[in-house]
């Protein structure tokens, strides 16, 4: 008499292992979320105290100082040099705009602008 092949029995350890993996993945997700939040908070706090980083502090725009008026000039370090040569890559950006200005209406002289309801 041939014996039937042994079948794998489902044990109680399989559902427990599945629950344990689900709980581990959930805890890992919570830990990653908490770590990301703490990192973002630390970076925000570090940016708030950027004193002494080499950045220029605009003292003329401080809240306790009066704002500059129309007759005030910029500090010497921020004034452009009108005699400085313009690099070749920036010359196109400094050309004046030529051609028709963008508009919502038709150009003058076109048939639509002459036969509108206001022209009747």
C-alpha positions as CSV (number, residue, x, y, z in Angstrom):
1,X,0.0,0.0,0.0
2,X,1.5,3.3,-1.1
3,X,1.6,6.0,1.4
4,X,0.1,9.4,0.4
5,X,2.6,12.2,0.1
6,X,3.0,14.2,3.3
7,X,1.1,17.4,3.2
8,X,2.2,20.5,5.0
9,X,0.1,21.3,7.9
10,X,-0.6,24.8,8.8
11,X,0.7,25.5,12.2
12,X,-0.2,28.2,14.7
13,X,3.2,29.8,14.1
14,X,2.4,31.0,10.6
15,X,-0.3,33.5,11.5
16,X,1.8,34.7,14.5
17,X,4.7,35.3,12.2
18,X,2.5,37.2,9.7
19,X,1.2,39.4,12.6
20,X,4.7,40.0,13.8
21,X,5.9,41.1,10.3
22,X,3.0,43.4,9.9
23,X,3.6,45.0,13.3
24,X,7.4,45.3,12.5
25,X,6.6,47.1,9.2
26,X,4.2,49.4,11.0
27,X,6.7,50.3,13.6
28,X,9.4,50.9,11.0
29,X,7.0,53.2,9.2
30,X,6.3,55.1,12.4
31,X,10.0,55.4,13.2
32,X,10.8,56.7,9.7
33,X,8.0,59.3,9.9
34,X,9.2,60.4,13.3
35,X,12.8,60.6,12.2
36,X,11.8,62.7,9.1
37,X,9.8,65.0,11.2
38,X,12.6,65.5,13.7
39,X,15.1,66.1,10.9
40,X,12.9,68.7,9.3
41,X,12.4,70.4,12.6
42,X,16.1,70.5,13.3
43,X,16.8,72.0,9.8
44,X,14.1,74.6,10.3
45,X,15.6,75.6,13.7
46,X,19.1,75.7,12.2
47,X,17.9,78.0,9.4
48,X,16.2,80.3,11.9
49,X,19.6,81.0,13.6
50,X,21.7,81.6,10.5
51,X,23.9,84.1,12.2
52,X,27.5,84.2,11.1
53,X,27.0,82.0,8.0
54,X,28.7,84.6,5.7
55,X,25.3,85.8,4.4
56,X,24.9,89.6,4.2
57,X,22.4,90.8,6.7
58,X,20.3,93.7,5.1
59,X,20.6,96.1,8.0
60,X,18.8,98.8,6.1
61,X,15.7,96.6,6.0
62,X,15.6,95.7,9.6
63,X,12.3,96.0,11.3
64,X,13.5,98.6,13.9
65,X,15.0,100.9,11.2
66,X,13.0,103.2,9.0
67,X,12.5,102.0,5.5
68,X,14.5,103.7,2.7
69,X,12.7,106.4,0.8
70,X,12.8,107.4,-2.8
71,X,15.8,109.7,-2.3
72,X,17.9,107.1,-0.5
73,X,20.6,105.2,-2.3
74,X,21.7,101.6,-2.0
75,X,24.9,100.9,-0.1
76,X,28.0,101.1,-2.2
77,X,28.5,97.3,-2.3
78,X,25.1,96.9,-4.0
79,X,25.3,99.6,-6.6
80,X,25.8,98.3,-10.2
81,X,28.8,99.4,-12.1
82,X,27.6,101.1,-15.2
83,X,31.0,100.8,-16.9
84,X,31.3,97.1,-16.4
85,X,31.5,95.0,-19.6
86,X,28.5,92.9,-20.4
87,X,29.3,89.2,-20.9
88,X,28.3,87.8,-24.4
89,X,25.9,85.3,-22.8
90,X,23.9,88.2,-21.2
91,X,23.7,90.6,-24.1
92,X,20.6,89.1,-25.5
93,X,18.7,89.6,-22.2
94,X,19.6,93.3,-22.2
95,X,18.2,94.1,-25.6
96,X,15.1,96.2,-25.7
97,X,11.8,94.5,-26.4
98,X,10.7,95.2,-30.0
99,X,7.6,94.3,-31.8
100,X,3.9,94.5,-30.9
101,X,3.0,94.2,-27.3
102,X,0.8,91.3,-26.3
103,X,-2.8,92.2,-26.2
104,X,-6.2,90.6,-25.8
105,X,-7.7,92.5,-28.8
106,X,-6.9,92.2,-32.4
107,X,-4.3,94.5,-34.0
108,X,-5.5,97.8,-35.4
109,X,-6.6,97.6,-39.0
110,X,-7.7,94.0,-38.9
111,X,-11.2,93.2,-40.0
112,X,-12.3,92.0,-36.6
113,X,-11.3,95.2,-34.8
114,X,-13.3,97.3,-37.4
115,X,-16.5,95.2,-37.4
116,X,-17.0,94.7,-33.7
117,X,-20.4,95.4,-32.1
118,X,-19.1,98.7,-30.6
119,X,-18.2,100.0,-34.2
120,X,-21.7,99.6,-35.6
